[in-house]
Amino acid sequence: MHNPETRKRELNGLTEAYLAIGLKKALVVTYNEQADLKHEGISVEIRPYRAINGLLTPLMKKSK
């Protein structure tokens, strides 16, 4: 999401979806970026996949 156009497109789509279902906090998984920001009232955490790998592993095992 280093590219400004990509960041704008992704955040706008994310915000639209989250506002439609009433959520106020989002997590975006990237290859290597990390940031915390607010976008149109939504708190967005941007984390590299390595930082959340331990969180995703149990979920992936359940879906098999």
DSSP file (Angstrom, degrees, kcal/mol; ACC not computed):
  #  RESIDUE AA STRUCTURE BP1 BP2  ACC     N-H-->O    O-->H-N    N-H-->O    O-->H-N    TCO  KAPPA ALPHA  PHI   PSI    X-CA   Y-CA   Z-CA
    1    1 A M              0   0    0      0, 0.0     6,-0.2     0, 0.0     7,-0.0   0.000 360.0 360.0 360.0  23.9    0.0    0.0    0.0
    2    2 A H        +     0   0    0      4,-0.1     3,-0.0     5,-0.1     0, 0.0   0.852 360.0  86.0 -68.6 -33.6    3.0    2.3   -0.6
    3    3 A N  S  > S-     0   0    0      1,-0.1     4,-2.7     2,-0.0     5,-0.2  -0.552  78.7-141.1 -71.5 125.2    1.4    3.5   -3.8
    4    4 A P  H  > S+     0   0    0      0, 0.0     4,-2.3     0, 0.0     5,-0.2   0.846 101.0  51.4 -57.1 -36.6   -1.0    6.4   -2.9
    5    5 A E  H  > S+     0   0    0      2,-0.2     4,-2.4     1,-0.2     5,-0.2   0.911 111.7  46.8 -67.0 -41.5   -3.6    5.3   -5.5
    6    6 A T  H  > S+     0   0    0      2,-0.2     4,-2.8     1,-0.2     5,-0.3   0.932 112.3  50.2 -64.4 -46.2   -3.6    1.7   -4.1
    7    7 A R  H  X S+     0   0    0     -4,-2.7     4,-2.7     1,-0.2     5,-0.3   0.925 112.1  47.6 -58.4 -46.2   -3.9    3.0   -0.5
    8    8 A K  H  X S+     0   0    0     -4,-2.3     4,-2.4    -5,-0.2     5,-0.2   0.932 113.9  46.9 -61.9 -46.7   -6.8    5.3   -1.4
    9    9 A R  H  X S+     0   0    0     -4,-2.4     4,-2.1     2,-0.2     5,-0.2   0.930 115.4  45.0 -61.9 -46.8   -8.6    2.5   -3.3
   10   10 A E  H  X S+     0   0    0     -4,-2.8     4,-2.4     1,-0.2    -2,-0.2   0.918 115.2  46.4 -66.2 -44.5   -8.1   -0.1   -0.5
   11   11 A L  H  X S+     0   0    0     -4,-2.7     4,-2.6    -5,-0.3     5,-0.2   0.884 112.1  50.9 -67.8 -37.6   -9.0    2.2    2.3
   12   12 A N  H  X S+     0   0    0     -4,-2.4     4,-2.3    -5,-0.3    -1,-0.2   0.924 113.4  44.9 -65.1 -43.5  -12.1    3.5    0.5
   13   13 A G  H  X S+     0   0    0     -4,-2.1     4,-2.1    -5,-0.2    -2,-0.2   0.914 114.9  48.3 -65.1 -43.5  -13.4    0.0   -0.2
   14   14 A L  H  X S+     0   0    0     -4,-2.4     4,-2.7    -5,-0.2     5,-0.2   0.924 112.4  48.7 -61.9 -46.2  -12.6   -1.2    3.4
   15   15 A T  H  X S+     0   0    0     -4,-2.6     4,-2.7     1,-0.2     5,-0.3   0.914 109.7  51.8 -62.6 -44.3  -14.3    1.8    4.9
   16   16 A E  H  X S+     0   0    0     -4,-2.3     4,-1.7     1,-0.2    -1,-0.2   0.927 113.8  43.9 -58.9 -45.7  -17.4    1.4    2.7
   17   17 A A  H  X S+     0   0    0     -4,-2.1     4,-1.4     2,-0.2    -2,-0.2   0.924 114.8  47.8 -66.8 -44.8  -17.8   -2.3    3.7
   18   18 A Y  H  X>S+     0   0    0     -4,-2.7     5,-2.4     1,-0.2     4,-0.7   0.892 112.3  48.6 -66.8 -39.8  -17.1   -1.7    7.4
   19   19 A L  H  <5S+     0   0    0     -4,-2.7     3,-0.5    -5,-0.2    -1,-0.2   0.868 106.9  57.6 -66.7 -34.9  -19.5    1.2    7.7
   20   20 A A  H  <5S+     0   0    0     -4,-1.7    -1,-0.2    -5,-0.3    -2,-0.2   0.835 115.3  35.7 -64.4 -32.5  -22.2   -0.9    5.9
   21   21 A I  H  <5S-     0   0    0     -4,-1.4    -1,-0.2    -3,-0.2    -2,-0.2   0.397 116.2-111.4-104.5   3.2  -22.0   -3.6    8.6
   22   22 A G  T  <5 +     0   0    0     -4,-0.7     2,-0.3    -3,-0.5    -3,-0.2   0.692  64.7 143.9  83.1  20.3  -21.3   -1.3   11.5
   23   23 A L      < -     0   0    0     -5,-2.4    -1,-0.3    -6,-0.2    -2,-0.1  -0.659  30.6-171.3 -92.9 151.5  -17.8   -2.1   12.4
   24   24 A K        +     0   0    0     -2,-0.3    19,-2.7     1,-0.1     2,-0.4   0.370  66.1  59.1-120.8   1.1  -15.3    0.5   13.6
   25   25 A K  E     -a   43   0A   0     17,-0.2     2,-0.3    -7,-0.1    19,-0.2  -0.999  59.5-177.2-138.2 135.3  -12.0   -1.3   13.6
   26   26 A A  E     -a   44   0A   0     17,-3.1    19,-2.7    -2,-0.4     2,-0.4  -0.929  16.4-150.0-132.8 154.6  -10.2   -3.1   10.8
   27   27 A L  E     -a   45   0A   0     -2,-0.3     2,-0.5    17,-0.2    19,-0.2  -0.994  10.0-167.5-123.7 126.2   -7.0   -5.1   10.2
   28   28 A V  E     -a   46   0A   0     17,-3.1    19,-2.7    -2,-0.4     2,-0.5  -0.967  11.0-150.5-113.3 124.6   -5.2   -5.0    6.9
   29   29 A V  E     +a   47   0A   0     -2,-0.5     2,-0.2    17,-0.2     5,-0.1  -0.836  23.5 171.4 -98.3 127.3   -2.5   -7.7    6.3
   30   30 A T  E     -a   48   0A   0     17,-2.8    19,-2.3    -2,-0.5    -2,-0.0  -0.671  44.4-106.3-124.2 178.3    0.3   -6.7    4.1
   31   31 A Y  S    S-     0   0    0     17,-0.2    19,-0.4    -2,-0.2    18,-0.1   0.938 103.4 -19.4 -72.7 -47.6    3.7   -8.1    3.1
   32   32 A N  S    S+     0   0    0     16,-0.1     2,-0.3    17,-0.1    -1,-0.1   0.316 100.9 111.7-148.8  13.6    5.8   -5.8    5.1
   33   33 A E        -     0   0    0     14,-0.2     2,-0.3     2,-0.0    -3,-0.3  -0.652  35.6-173.9 -96.2 151.8    4.0   -2.6    6.1
   34   34 A Q        +     0   0    0     -2,-0.3     2,-0.3    13,-0.2    13,-0.2  -0.976  21.2 131.7-143.6 129.9    2.9   -1.5    9.6
   35   35 A A  E     -B   46   0A   0     11,-2.2    11,-3.3    -2,-0.3     2,-0.4  -0.975  38.8-140.0-165.9 160.1    0.9    1.5   10.5
   36   36 A D  E     +B   45   0A   0     -2,-0.3     2,-0.3     9,-0.2     9,-0.2  -1.000  37.4 151.8-126.7 131.0   -2.1    2.6   12.6
   37   37 A L  E     -B   44   0A   0      7,-2.4     7,-3.5    -2,-0.4     2,-0.4  -0.963  40.1-122.8-152.3 167.7   -4.5    5.2   11.1
   38   38 A K  E     -B   43   0A   0     -2,-0.3     2,-0.4     5,-0.2     5,-0.2  -0.953  23.5-177.4-114.1 136.8   -8.0    6.5   11.1
   39   39 A H  E >  S-B   42   0A   0      3,-2.4     3,-1.7    -2,-0.4    -2,-0.0  -0.920  71.5 -29.7-138.3 110.2  -10.0    6.7    7.8
   40   40 A E  T 3  S-     0   0    0     -2,-0.4     3,-0.1     1,-0.3    -1,-0.0   0.871 127.4 -43.9  50.6  44.3  -13.5    8.2    7.8
   41   41 A G  T 3  S+     0   0    0      1,-0.2     2,-0.5   -22,-0.0    -1,-0.3   0.399 114.1 115.5  87.5  -3.0  -14.1    7.1   11.4
   42   42 A I  E <   - B   0  39A   0     -3,-1.7    -3,-2.4   -17,-0.0     2,-0.5  -0.871  62.1-136.2-102.1 129.8  -12.6    3.6   11.1
   43   43 A S  E     -aB  25  38A   0    -19,-2.7   -17,-3.1    -2,-0.5     2,-0.5  -0.754  26.5-163.9 -81.5 123.9   -9.5    2.6   13.1
   44   44 A V  E     -aB  26  37A   0     -7,-3.5    -7,-2.4    -2,-0.5     2,-0.6  -0.948  12.4-164.8-118.6 123.5   -7.2    0.7   10.7
   45   45 A E  E     -aB  27  36A   0    -19,-2.7   -17,-3.1    -2,-0.5     2,-0.6  -0.929   6.6-163.3-102.6 124.3   -4.3   -1.4   11.8
   46   46 A I  E     +aB  28  35A   0    -11,-3.3   -11,-2.2    -2,-0.6   -17,-0.2  -0.948  19.1 171.6-107.9 120.9   -1.9   -2.3    8.9
   47   47 A R  E     -a   29   0A   0    -19,-2.7   -17,-2.8    -2,-0.6   -14,-0.2  -0.969  35.0-114.1-133.8 144.6    0.3   -5.2    9.9
   48   48 A P  E >>  -a   30   0A   0      0, 0.0     3,-1.4     0, 0.0     4,-0.8  -0.490  34.6-116.3 -71.4 148.1    2.8   -7.4    8.0
   49   49 A Y  H >> S+     0   0    0    -19,-2.3     4,-0.8     1,-0.3     3,-0.7   0.819 113.9  62.0 -56.8 -31.6    1.8  -11.0    7.8
   50   50 A R  H 34 S+     0   0    0    -19,-0.4     3,-0.3     1,-0.2     4,-0.3   0.836  98.6  56.7 -64.4 -31.0    4.7  -12.1    9.9
   51   51 A A  H <4 S+     0   0    0     -3,-1.4    -1,-0.2     1,-0.2    -2,-0.2   0.745 118.3  31.1 -72.7 -23.3    3.4  -10.1   12.8
   52   52 A I  H XX S+     0   0    0     -4,-0.8     4,-1.7    -3,-0.7     3,-1.1   0.323  83.9 109.1-116.5   7.1    0.1  -11.9   12.8
   53   53 A N  H 3X S+     0   0    0     -4,-0.8     4,-1.9    -3,-0.3     3,-0.2   0.878  79.7  52.9 -53.5 -42.4    1.1  -15.3   11.6
   54   54 A G  H 34 S+     0   0    0     -4,-0.3    -1,-0.3     1,-0.2    -2,-0.1   0.797 108.4  51.6 -64.8 -28.0    0.5  -16.8   15.1
   55   55 A L  H <> S+     0   0    0     -3,-1.1     4,-0.6     1,-0.2    -1,-0.2   0.835 112.2  44.7 -76.5 -33.1   -3.0  -15.4   15.1
   56   56 A L  H  X S+     0   0    0     -4,-1.7     4,-2.4     1,-0.2     3,-0.2   0.799  95.3  75.3 -82.8 -29.5   -4.0  -16.8   11.7
   57   57 A T  H  X S+     0   0    0     -4,-1.9     4,-1.9     1,-0.2     5,-0.2   0.898  96.1  47.2 -55.0 -48.4   -2.6  -20.3   12.1
   58   58 A P  H  > S+     0   0    0      0, 0.0     4,-1.6     0, 0.0    -1,-0.2   0.887 112.6  50.7 -62.3 -35.7   -5.4  -21.6   14.4
   59   59 A L  H  X S+     0   0    0     -4,-0.6     4,-1.3    -3,-0.2    -2,-0.2   0.894 108.9  51.0 -66.9 -39.2   -8.0  -20.1   12.2
   60   60 A M  H  < S+     0   0    0     -4,-2.4     4,-0.4     1,-0.2    -1,-0.2   0.876 108.6  51.9 -66.8 -37.1   -6.5  -21.8    9.1
   61   61 A K  H >< S+     0   0    0     -4,-1.9     3,-0.9    -5,-0.2    -1,-0.2   0.866 106.6  53.8 -67.1 -36.5   -6.5  -25.2   10.9
   62   62 A K  H 3< S+     0   0    0     -4,-1.6    -1,-0.2     1,-0.2    -2,-0.2   0.824 102.6  57.8 -67.1 -31.6  -10.2  -24.9   11.8
   63   63 A S  T 3<        0   0    0     -4,-1.3    -1,-0.2     1,-0.2    -2,-0.2   0.582 360.0 360.0 -79.8  -8.0  -11.2  -24.3    8.2
   64   64 A K    <         0   0    0     -3,-0.9    -1,-0.2    -4,-0.4    -2,-0.1   0.468 360.0 360.0 -82.2 360.0   -9.7  -27.5    6.9
